[in-house]
């Protein structure tokens, strides 16, 4: 059984607090070594944090352990929790999604720390209530489990999506041939903004449900700003 409660926190700890603690550990190591932590270092930092905080289990949460997923995507297996009107998303073993922007000599996969940071930003930017449920570890491979409120509606149209972001100040650009948007006020870039990841609800409002979200700084921020013609 995962340390999970109806308040959508992990052992009483909000997602934001997990992210702040993990990012603080990365920054401390970066100061000592004189450079940012890399993908494999962040795997180690996260594993150590998860073990010390008793977040790891060997099995999926019991409410989904004995039934197949309702959906599968590139990053997650997904189970609908109809009683709580929510979904549980479980990353594939050893995979935590992709970064939006990266240099040619950098790792393009997101670390588990970047993955949780993504969902924390998702909550802040789009008013979502994603929570971190815990970690499943089998054969030395980690899987992260999150819970997200269920959204009902229809996939937004491409026109709806473009209007939604541009009217809210996001700058449109292309990254690796994929449509992306940059928020110059928060220095955040997003991608994976296809119709399946943005729902048009019955009231006409749009609800992003599974976007890649990444904060930018330094040379990468300069590169994205330049790509937007700013």
C-alpha positions in Angstrom: 0.0 0.0 0.0 1.4 3.4 -0.9 1.6 6.2 1.7 -1.3 8.0 0.0 -4.2 9.8 1.5 -7.4 11.5 0.1 -5.7 14.9 0.4 -3.5 14.0 -2.6 -0.1 14.2 -0.8 2.7 11.7 -0.4 3.0 10.8 3.3 1.5 14.2 4.0 4.0 16.0 1.8 2.7 18.2 -1.1 4.2 17.8 -4.5 5.6 21.3 -4.3 7.6 20.5 -1.2 9.1 17.3 -2.8 10.2 19.4 -5.8 11.7 22.1 -3.6 13.7 19.6 -1.5 14.9 17.7 -4.5 15.9 20.8 -6.5 17.7 22.1 -3.4 19.8 19.0 -3.2 20.7 19.3 -6.9 21.7 22.9 -6.4 23.8 22.1 -3.4 25.7 19.4 -5.4 26.0 21.8 -8.4 27.7 24.4 -6.2 30.2 21.9 -4.9 31.2 20.5 -8.3 30.9 23.9 -10.2 28.3 22.8 -12.7 24.7 21.6 -13.0 23.8 18.0 -12.0 23.4 15.7 -14.9 20.7 13.0 -15.7 22.5 10.1 -13.9 23.3 12.2 -10.8 19.7 13.2 -10.5 18.6 9.6 -10.7 20.9 8.9 -7.7 19.7 12.0 -5.8 16.1 11.0 -6.4 16.6 7.3 -5.4 18.3 8.3 -2.2 15.5 10.8 -1.4 12.8 8.2 -2.1 14.4 5.6 0.1 15.0 7.9 3.0 11.4 9.1 2.9 9.9 5.6 2.5 8.4 6.3 -0.9 9.4 3.1 -2.7 7.3 0.0 -3.0 7.7 -3.1 -5.0 4.2 -3.3 -6.3 1.7 -0.9 -7.9 -1.0 0.7 -5.6 -3.5 -2.0 -4.7 -6.4 -0.3 -6.3 -4.8 -0.9 -9.8 -2.4 -3.8 -9.1 -4.8 -6.5 -10.4 -6.2 -4.9 -13.5 -4.8 -3.9 -16.8 -4.3 -0.2 -17.6 -7.2 1.7 -19.3 -4.8 3.5 -21.6 -1.1 3.5 -22.5 1.0 6.3 -24.0 4.6 7.1 -24.7 5.3 8.1 -21.1 2.6 6.4 -18.9 0.3 3.6 -18.3 -3.0 5.1 -17.1 -5.8 3.7 -14.8 -9.1 5.5 -14.2 -10.2 5.7 -10.5 -13.9 6.2 -11.1 -14.8 6.3 -7.4 -12.5 9.3 -6.8 -13.0 10.8 -10.3 -9.3 10.8 -10.9 -6.6 8.9 -12.9 -3.4 7.2 -11.8 -0.5 7.6 -14.2 2.5 5.3 -13.9 5.7 6.0 -15.9 7.2 3.2 -17.8 10.1 1.5 -16.0 13.2 3.6 -16.0 11.6 6.4 -18.1 10.4 9.7 -16.9 9.4 11.5 -20.1 11.4 13.8 -22.3 12.8 17.3 -21.9 11.3 20.0 -24.1 14.6 21.8 -24.9 18.2 20.5 -24.6 21.6 20.9 -26.3 22.9 18.4 -28.8 25.4 17.1 -26.2 22.9 16.8 -23.4 20.6 14.0 -22.3 17.2 14.4 -23.9 15.4 12.3 -21.3 13.9 13.9 -18.2 15.2 12.8 -14.8 12.6 11.8 -12.1 13.4 15.2 -10.5 12.6 17.0 -13.7 9.5 14.9 -14.1 8.1 16.0 -10.7 9.1 19.6 -11.4 7.1 19.3 -14.6 4.0 18.4 -12.8 4.5 21.0 -10.1 4.7 23.6 -12.9 1.6 22.0 -14.5 -0.3 22.7 -11.3 1.0 26.3 -11.1 0.4 27.2 -14.7 -2.9 25.5 -15.4 -4.6 25.2 -12.1 -4.3 21.4 -12.0 -4.1 19.4 -8.8 -1.6 16.6 -9.7 -0.2 14.8 -6.7 2.8 12.5 -6.3 1.7 9.1 -5.0 5.0 7.2 -4.7 7.6 5.1 -6.5 7.5 1.5 -7.7 10.9 -0.2 -8.0 11.4 -3.5 -9.7 14.6 -5.0 -11.1 16.4 -1.7 -10.1 14.1 0.3 -12.4 12.0 3.1 -11.0 8.4 4.0 -11.9 6.8 7.2 -10.6 3.1 7.2 -9.8 1.0 10.4 -9.9 -2.7 11.1 -9.4 -4.6 13.7 -11.4 -8.3 14.8 -11.3 -10.3 13.4 -14.2 -11.4 15.9 -16.8 -14.4 15.4 -19.1 -14.9 16.9 -22.5 -13.6 16.6 -26.0 -10.1 17.1 -27.5 -9.6 20.8 -28.3 -9.1 21.8 -31.9 -5.7 23.0 -33.2 -7.2 26.5 -33.5 -8.5 26.4 -29.9 -5.0 25.4 -28.7 -3.2 28.2 -30.7 -5.7 30.8 -29.4 -5.5 29.5 -25.9 -1.7 30.0 -25.6 -1.2 33.1 -27.7 -4.0 35.0 -25.9 -2.3 34.2 -22.6 1.0 35.6 -23.7 2.8 32.5 -24.8 5.2 32.8 -27.8 4.8 30.1 -30.5 7.9 28.3 -31.8 9.1 25.0 -33.2 11.5 22.8 -31.2 12.8 19.6 -32.9 10.1 20.1 -35.5 7.3 20.1 -32.8 5.0 22.9 -31.9 6.0 24.5 -28.6 5.2 27.6 -26.6 7.4 29.9 -24.4 6.2 32.0 -21.5 8.7 35.0 -21.4 7.4 36.1 -18.0 8.1 32.8 -16.2 10.9 31.6 -18.5 9.0 28.3 -19.0 8.7 26.3 -22.3 6.0 23.7 -23.1 5.5 21.1 -25.8 3.4 18.0 -26.6 0.5 20.4 -27.1 -1.4 18.1 -29.4 -5.2 17.7 -29.3 -5.1 14.6 -27.1 -3.4 16.5 -24.3 -5.8 19.5 -24.1 -9.5 19.0 -23.3 -12.3 21.4 -24.2 -14.7 21.1 -21.3 -18.5 21.5 -21.5 -18.2 25.1 -20.4 -15.9 25.9 -23.3 -12.8 26.3 -21.3 -9.6 24.4 -22.1 -7.8 22.1 -19.7 -4.3 21.0 -20.4 -3.9 17.5 -18.9 -0.4 16.2 -19.9 2.0 18.7 -21.3 5.8 18.7 -21.1 6.8 21.7 -19.0 10.3 22.8 -18.4 11.9 25.9 -16.7 14.7 27.5 -18.6 17.9 29.4 -17.6 21.3 30.3 -18.9 22.3 29.5 -22.4 19.1 27.4 -23.1 16.9 30.4 -22.1 18.9 32.6 -24.4 18.5 30.1 -27.3 14.7 29.9 -26.9 14.3 33.6 -26.5 16.3 34.1 -29.7 14.1 31.4 -31.5 11.1 33.5 -30.5 12.6 36.6 -32.1 12.8 38.3 -28.7 
